[in-house]
């Protein structure tokens, strides 16, 4: 990883985690869940489970990151513990869709939320312009990246906290979606409950972000766990509170099957045009998400390129240690996905692929030699086993409910394997 002249502290690393986690999922998932799961306890349990699983992952990645102390995240972990081929597959997925797709989705969602203000201005090209501007900001130095990430994440958190405060300050709607009866006991074992966890898992994506830039963090032994764990806990609390706010101010009929549940809910609080600021701020806060994914995604590609001759053209850094080519190839792929307009389906491919490889990464902790000089995840190995079983459950339901997309996800993994074989043949590298 490039040896940056400046390094970031745990607060900036935590802001990367928060920015990558809080995207569009928390503002949209509830509508899909309410189509079949309508008890408030069920909703709370869904989001709580998602937070616990993310926290287990954060513990695991904190241990892995403090052991290796290199930027590159899963690429480094899987390559060092299992085989370079495993790390290569993860980096391939990250480059092609894993990080590029969330960037594209955030850019497209931003233009969608902002378009009511001025439709001819906030087009897909506006989103592409934001990607380019953020890439330019991250092209200078780690210090500048950190400052921008901190400011954009503070705006994001302020907006979310303001929504929660307003939501609890106002009296609930007379007809709302709150239901604290015992019907949740008949909902948690429904197939729809497992399918809802797919949406929740997507909303929690990003909890591992700081582990990708370990080489740019001061004293990662202390600061990486301080970034990953509190940030994940904070986001979990915010997520649960947001769902309660949405349920307080809209009915099941209003939100069921709808995407923009935040707008629907707050339109009932602020009648008329008073709620137009909600989608605007949802759009604006996505800048932090684009920033976070560009920052960490490029580090995975860079780490892979250093050790795989097929991608050597990405190994270039500026005088401040920024992997410029890896950063801009990440931005370029995101722009292509933005222009194709197939981002939703691409997200499902990416979600399946990343869930599969991420599970392998968490499992790798079980093969990691215990070192008391590094961070040790609490509950090891039991919490990792819980994560693996949960992930297998989610992947199984994705295969049933989203069969086509799941097989495309497996196809992306297979394509990565093919490029590895091609590299092995061309450069006579070790398989």
C-alpha positions as CSV (number, residue, x, y, z in Angstrom):
1,X,0.0,0.0,0.0
2,X,1.3,3.5,-0.7
3,X,3.2,5.0,2.3
4,X,1.1,8.2,2.8
5,X,2.9,11.1,4.3
6,X,-0.2,11.8,6.4
7,X,-2.4,9.3,8.2
8,X,-5.9,9.5,9.7
9,X,-7.1,9.0,13.2
10,X,-10.0,6.7,14.4
11,X,-12.6,9.5,14.1
12,X,-11.9,10.0,10.4
13,X,-11.8,6.2,9.9
14,X,-15.1,5.9,11.7
15,X,-16.6,8.6,9.5
16,X,-15.7,6.4,6.5
17,X,-17.6,3.5,8.1
18,X,-20.7,5.7,8.9
19,X,-20.7,7.3,5.4
20,X,-20.5,3.9,3.6
21,X,-23.2,2.4,5.8
22,X,-25.8,5.1,5.7
23,X,-26.8,5.3,2.1
24,X,-30.2,4.7,0.5
25,X,-31.1,1.4,2.1
26,X,-32.3,2.8,5.5
27,X,-34.6,5.2,3.7
28,X,-36.2,2.7,1.4
29,X,-36.1,-0.9,2.8
30,X,-39.1,-0.5,5.2
31,X,-41.6,-0.3,2.4
32,X,-40.6,-3.8,1.0
33,X,-40.6,-5.3,4.5
34,X,-44.1,-4.0,5.3
35,X,-45.5,-5.9,2.3
36,X,-45.4,-9.1,4.4
37,X,-43.9,-8.2,7.9
38,X,-46.1,-5.6,9.7
39,X,-45.5,-6.1,13.4
40,X,-43.3,-3.3,14.9
41,X,-41.4,-5.8,17.1
42,X,-40.7,-7.8,13.9
43,X,-39.3,-4.7,12.2
44,X,-37.2,-3.9,15.3
45,X,-35.9,-7.4,15.4
46,X,-35.0,-7.4,11.7
47,X,-32.9,-4.2,12.1
48,X,-31.4,-5.4,15.4
49,X,-30.3,-8.7,13.9
50,X,-28.7,-6.8,11.0
51,X,-26.8,-4.6,13.5
52,X,-25.6,-7.6,15.5
53,X,-24.4,-9.4,12.4
54,X,-22.6,-6.2,11.2
55,X,-21.0,-5.9,14.7
56,X,-19.8,-9.5,14.6
57,X,-18.2,-8.7,11.2
58,X,-16.7,-5.5,12.7
59,X,-15.1,-7.5,15.5
60,X,-13.7,-10.0,13.0
61,X,-12.3,-7.4,10.6
62,X,-10.8,-5.4,13.5
63,X,-8.8,-8.6,14.4
64,X,-7.8,-9.2,10.8
65,X,-6.9,-5.6,10.2
66,X,-4.7,-5.3,13.3
67,X,-3.0,-8.5,12.5
68,X,-1.9,-7.6,8.9
69,X,-2.0,-3.8,9.2
70,X,-2.0,-3.3,5.4
71,X,-4.6,-1.5,3.3
72,X,-6.6,-3.7,0.9
73,X,-9.0,-5.3,3.3
74,X,-10.4,-8.7,2.2
75,X,-7.8,-9.0,-0.6
76,X,-5.0,-9.0,2.0
77,X,-6.8,-11.2,4.5
78,X,-7.9,-13.9,2.0
79,X,-4.6,-13.9,0.1
80,X,-2.5,-14.2,3.3
81,X,-4.6,-16.8,5.1
82,X,-5.9,-19.0,2.3
83,X,-4.5,-18.4,-1.1
84,X,-3.8,-15.4,-3.5
85,X,-6.6,-16.8,-5.7
86,X,-9.2,-16.1,-2.9
87,X,-8.0,-12.6,-2.4
88,X,-7.9,-12.0,-6.2
89,X,-11.5,-13.0,-6.5
90,X,-12.6,-10.6,-3.9
91,X,-10.6,-7.7,-5.5
92,X,-12.1,-8.6,-8.9
93,X,-15.7,-8.4,-7.5
94,X,-14.9,-5.2,-5.7
95,X,-13.5,-3.6,-8.9
96,X,-16.2,-4.7,-11.3
97,X,-19.3,-4.2,-9.2
98,X,-18.7,-4.4,-5.4
99,X,-17.8,-0.8,-4.9
100,X,-18.6,0.7,-8.3
101,X,-22.3,-0.3,-8.1
102,X,-23.0,1.4,-4.8
103,X,-21.2,4.6,-6.1
104,X,-23.4,4.5,-9.3
105,X,-26.6,3.8,-7.3
106,X,-25.8,6.7,-4.9
107,X,-25.2,9.0,-7.8
108,X,-28.5,8.0,-9.6
109,X,-30.4,8.1,-6.3
110,X,-29.1,11.6,-5.7
111,X,-30.3,12.9,-9.0
112,X,-33.7,11.2,-8.4
113,X,-34.1,12.9,-5.0
114,X,-33.0,16.3,-6.3
115,X,-34.8,16.3,-9.7
116,X,-38.0,17.8,-8.3
117,X,-36.1,21.0,-7.6
118,X,-35.0,21.4,-11.2
119,X,-35.6,18.4,-13.5
120,X,-33.4,19.6,-16.4
121,X,-30.4,20.2,-14.1
122,X,-30.5,17.1,-11.9
123,X,-30.0,14.4,-14.6
124,X,-27.8,11.4,-14.7
125,X,-25.0,13.7,-15.9
126,X,-25.2,15.7,-12.6
127,X,-24.6,12.4,-10.7
128,X,-21.6,11.7,-13.0
129,X,-20.3,15.2,-12.3
130,X,-20.5,14.5,-8.6
131,X,-18.5,11.3,-9.0
132,X,-15.8,13.2,-11.0
133,X,-15.6,16.0,-8.4
134,X,-15.3,13.6,-5.5
135,X,-12.6,11.6,-7.3
136,X,-10.6,14.9,-7.9
137,X,-10.9,15.7,-4.2
138,X,-9.5,12.2,-3.3
139,X,-6.7,12.6,-5.8
140,X,-4.7,15.0,-3.8
141,X,-3.7,13.6,-0.3
142,X,-5.0,11.5,2.5
143,X,-5.3,14.6,4.6
144,X,-7.6,16.3,2.1
145,X,-9.6,13.0,1.7
146,X,-10.0,12.9,5.5
147,X,-11.2,16.5,5.8
148,X,-13.8,16.1,3.1
149,X,-15.0,12.7,4.5
150,X,-15.4,14.2,8.0
151,X,-17.4,17.2,6.8
152,X,-19.7,15.2,4.5
153,X,-20.3,12.6,7.2
154,X,-21.1,15.2,9.9
155,X,-23.7,16.6,7.5
156,X,-25.1,13.1,7.0
157,X,-25.3,12.3,10.8
158,X,-26.8,15.8,11.5
159,X,-29.6,15.1,8.9
160,X,-30.4,11.7,10.3
161,X,-30.4,12.9,13.9
162,X,-32.6,15.8,12.9
163,X,-35.1,13.4,11.3
164,X,-35.2,11.2,14.4
165,X,-35.6,14.2,16.7
166,X,-38.5,15.7,14.6
167,X,-40.1,12.3,14.3
168,X,-40.3,11.7,18.0
169,X,-41.1,15.4,18.8
170,X,-44.3,15.3,16.8
171,X,-47.4,13.4,17.9
172,X,-47.8,10.1,15.9
173,X,-50.4,10.1,13.1
174,X,-53.8,8.9,14.2
175,X,-53.6,6.0,11.7
176,X,-50.0,4.8,11.8
177,X,-48.1,1.5,11.3
178,X,-47.1,0.9,14.9
179,X,-48.2,-2.5,16.1
180,X,-46.8,-3.8,19.3
181,X,-49.1,-6.9,19.6
182,X,-47.8,-10.4,19.9
183,X,-48.3,-11.2,16.2
184,X,-44.5,-11.0,15.7
185,X,-44.3,-14.6,17.0
186,X,-46.0,-15.8,13.8
187,X,-43.9,-13.6,11.5
188,X,-40.3,-14.3,12.4
189,X,-40.3,-17.8,10.9
190,X,-42.0,-16.7,7.6
191,X,-39.9,-16.8,4.4
192,X,-40.7,-13.1,4.0
193,X,-38.8,-12.5,7.2
194,X,-35.6,-14.0,5.7
195,X,-36.2,-12.1,2.5
196,X,-36.5,-8.9,4.5
197,X,-33.1,-9.6,6.0
198,X,-31.6,-9.3,2.5
199,X,-32.8,-5.7,2.4
200,X,-31.5,-5.1,5.9
201,X,-28.1,-6.7,5.1
202,X,-27.8,-4.3,2.1
203,X,-28.6,-1.3,4.3
204,X,-25.8,-2.3,6.7
205,X,-23.2,-2.8,3.9
206,X,-20.1,-0.7,4.7
207,X,-19.5,-1.7,8.3
208,X,-16.0,-3.0,7.3
209,X,-14.9,0.1,5.3
210,X,-12.1,1.2,7.7
211,X,-10.4,-2.2,7.3
212,X,-9.7,-1.4,3.7
213,X,-7.5,1.6,4.5
214,X,-5.6,0.2,7.5
215,X,-2.3,1.3,6.1
216,X,-3.5,4.9,6.2
217,X,-4.7,4.8,9.8
218,X,-2.4,5.9,12.7
219,X,-1.7,3.1,15.2
220,X,-4.2,0.6,13.7
221,X,-3.9,-1.7,16.7
222,X,-5.8,0.8,18.7
223,X,-7.6,3.0,16.1
224,X,-9.1,0.4,13.8
225,X,-11.3,-1.3,16.4
226,X,-12.2,2.2,17.7
227,X,-13.4,3.1,14.2
228,X,-15.2,-0.1,13.3
229,X,-17.0,-1.0,16.4
230,X,-18.5,2.3,17.8
231,X,-19.5,3.4,14.3
232,X,-21.4,0.1,13.7
233,X,-23.2,0.4,17.0
234,X,-24.1,4.0,16.4
235,X,-25.5,3.3,12.9
236,X,-27.5,0.3,14.4
237,X,-29.1,2.7,16.9
238,X,-29.9,5.3,14.3
239,X,-31.4,2.7,12.0
240,X,-33.8,1.3,14.6
241,X,-34.9,4.8,15.7
242,X,-35.5,5.8,12.0
243,X,-37.7,2.8,11.4
244,X,-39.8,3.7,14.5
245,X,-40.1,7.3,13.2
246,X,-41.3,6.2,9.8
247,X,-43.8,3.8,11.5
248,X,-45.1,6.5,13.8
249,X,-46.0,8.9,11.0
250,X,-47.5,6.8,8.2
251,X,-49.8,3.8,7.8
252,X,-49.0,0.4,6.5
253,X,-51.2,1.1,3.5
254,X,-49.2,4.2,2.6
255,X,-45.8,2.6,2.9
256,X,-46.2,-1.0,1.9
257,X,-44.3,-1.7,-1.3
258,X,-43.2,1.9,-1.6
259,X,-39.6,3.0,-2.0
260,X,-39.6,6.6,-0.6
261,X,-40.9,5.8,2.9
262,X,-39.0,8.7,4.4
263,X,-40.8,11.2,2.1
264,X,-44.2,9.6,2.7
265,X,-43.8,9.6,6.5
266,X,-42.6,13.2,6.7
267,X,-45.2,14.4,4.2
268,X,-47.7,13.5,6.9
269,X,-45.9,15.7,9.4
270,X,-45.3,18.7,7.1
271,X,-48.3,19.0,4.9
272,X,-48.1,20.7,1.5
273,X,-44.6,21.5,0.3
274,X,-43.1,21.4,3.7
275,X,-41.7,17.9,3.2
276,X,-39.8,18.7,0.0
277,X,-36.6,19.2,2.0
278,X,-36.5,15.6,3.0
279,X,-35.7,14.1,-0.4
280,X,-33.3,17.0,-1.0
281,X,-31.3,16.2,2.1
282,X,-31.4,12.5,1.4
283,X,-29.8,13.3,-1.9
284,X,-27.2,15.6,-0.5
285,X,-26.1,13.1,2.2
286,X,-25.2,10.6,-0.5
287,X,-22.1,12.6,-1.4
288,X,-20.5,11.2,1.7
289,X,-21.4,7.6,0.6
290,X,-19.9,8.2,-2.9
291,X,-16.8,9.6,-1.2
292,X,-16.4,6.7,1.2
293,X,-16.8,4.0,-1.5
294,X,-14.4,5.7,-3.9
295,X,-11.8,6.0,-1.2
296,X,-11.8,2.4,0.1
297,X,-12.6,0.7,-3.2
298,X,-9.5,2.1,-4.9
299,X,-7.3,0.7,-2.1
300,X,-8.5,-2.9,-2.8
301,X,-7.7,-2.6,-6.5
302,X,-4.3,-1.1,-5.7
303,X,-3.4,-3.9,-3.3
304,X,-4.4,-6.5,-5.9
305,X,-2.5,-4.7,-8.7
306,X,0.7,-4.7,-6.7
307,X,0.7,-8.5,-6.6
308,X,-0.9,-9.4,-9.9
309,X,0.9,-8.6,-13.1
310,X,-2.3,-8.5,-15.2
311,X,-3.3,-5.3,-13.3
312,X,0.2,-3.7,-13.0
313,X,-1.0,-0.7,-14.9
314,X,-3.0,0.3,-11.8
315,X,0.1,0.5,-9.6
316,X,0.8,4.2,-9.7
317,X,0.7,6.7,-6.8
318,X,1.2,10.4,-6.6
319,X,3.8,12.1,-4.3
320,X,1.3,12.0,-1.4
321,X,0.8,8.2,-1.7
322,X,-2.6,8.3,-3.4
323,X,-3.2,5.4,-5.9
324,X,-4.4,7.6,-8.7
325,X,-5.0,5.1,-11.4
326,X,-6.9,2.7,-9.1
327,X,-9.0,5.6,-7.9
328,X,-9.9,6.8,-11.4
329,X,-10.6,3.3,-12.8
330,X,-13.0,2.8,-9.9
331,X,-14.7,6.1,-10.8
332,X,-14.8,5.2,-14.5
333,X,-16.5,1.8,-13.9
334,X,-19.0,3.6,-11.6
335,X,-19.8,6.1,-14.4
336,X,-20.3,3.3,-16.9
337,X,-22.7,1.6,-14.6
338,X,-24.5,4.9,-14.1
339,X,-25.0,5.3,-17.8
340,X,-26.2,1.8,-18.4
341,X,-29.2,2.3,-16.0
342,X,-29.1,-1.3,-14.9
343,X,-27.8,-0.4,-11.5
344,X,-30.5,-2.1,-9.4
345,X,-29.9,-5.5,-10.9
346,X,-26.2,-5.0,-10.7
347,X,-26.6,-4.3,-7.0
348,X,-28.2,-7.7,-6.5
349,X,-25.3,-9.4,-8.4
350,X,-22.9,-7.5,-6.2
351,X,-24.7,-8.2,-3.0
352,X,-24.7,-11.9,-3.6
353,X,-21.0,-12.0,-4.6
354,X,-19.8,-9.8,-1.8
355,X,-21.9,-11.6,0.8
356,X,-20.3,-14.9,-0.4
357,X,-16.7,-13.6,-0.3
358,X,-17.3,-11.6,2.9
359,X,-18.4,-14.7,4.7
360,X,-15.2,-16.4,3.6
361,X,-13.3,-13.4,5.1
362,X,-15.1,-13.7,8.5
363,X,-14.4,-17.5,8.4
364,X,-10.7,-16.8,7.8
365,X,-10.5,-15.6,11.4
366,X,-10.9,-19.2,12.5
367,X,-7.5,-19.9,10.7
368,X,-5.8,-16.9,12.1
369,X,-3.2,-17.6,14.7
370,X,-4.0,-15.9,18.0
371,X,-1.7,-13.0,18.8
372,X,-2.2,-11.2,22.1
373,X,-0.3,-8.2,20.7
374,X,-3.2,-7.6,18.3
375,X,-6.9,-7.0,18.8
376,X,-8.7,-10.2,19.6
377,X,-12.4,-10.3,18.8
378,X,-14.6,-11.2,21.8
379,X,-16.5,-14.5,21.6
380,X,-14.1,-16.0,19.1
381,X,-14.7,-18.4,17.5
382,X,-18.4,-18.6,18.4
383,X,-19.5,-15.3,17.0
384,X,-17.8,-16.0,13.6
385,X,-19.7,-19.3,13.5
386,X,-23.0,-17.4,14.1
387,X,-22.1,-15.0,11.3
388,X,-21.3,-17.9,8.9
389,X,-24.5,-19.7,9.6
390,X,-26.6,-16.5,9.2
391,X,-24.9,-15.7,5.9
392,X,-25.5,-19.2,4.6
393,X,-29.2,-18.7,5.5
394,X,-29.4,-15.4,3.7
395,X,-27.5,-16.7,0.6
396,X,-29.8,-19.7,0.5
397,X,-32.9,-17.5,0.5
398,X,-31.3,-15.2,-2.2
399,X,-30.8,-18.3,-4.4
400,X,-34.5,-19.1,-4.0
401,X,-36.0,-15.6,-4.2
402,X,-33.5,-14.0,-6.6
403,X,-32.3,-17.1,-8.5
404,X,-31.3,-15.3,-11.7
405,X,-29.4,-12.5,-10.0
406,X,-27.7,-15.0,-7.7
407,X,-26.4,-17.1,-10.6
408,X,-25.2,-13.9,-12.3
409,X,-23.3,-13.2,-9.0
410,X,-21.7,-16.6,-9.2
411,X,-20.9,-15.9,-12.9
412,X,-19.0,-12.7,-11.8
413,X,-17.0,-14.9,-9.4
414,X,-16.3,-17.4,-12.2
415,X,-15.3,-14.6,-14.6
416,X,-12.8,-13.4,-12.0
417,X,-11.4,-17.0,-11.8
418,X,-11.0,-17.0,-15.5
419,X,-9.0,-13.8,-15.5
420,X,-6.7,-15.4,-12.8
421,X,-6.1,-18.4,-15.0
422,X,-5.4,-16.2,-18.0
423,X,-2.9,-14.2,-15.8
424,X,-1.3,-17.5,-14.7
425,X,-0.8,-18.6,-18.3
426,X,0.4,-15.2,-19.6
427,X,2.9,-14.4,-16.9
428,X,3.8,-17.9,-15.7
429,X,2.8,-17.0,-12.2
430,X,2.1,-19.5,-9.5
431,X,-1.5,-20.8,-9.4
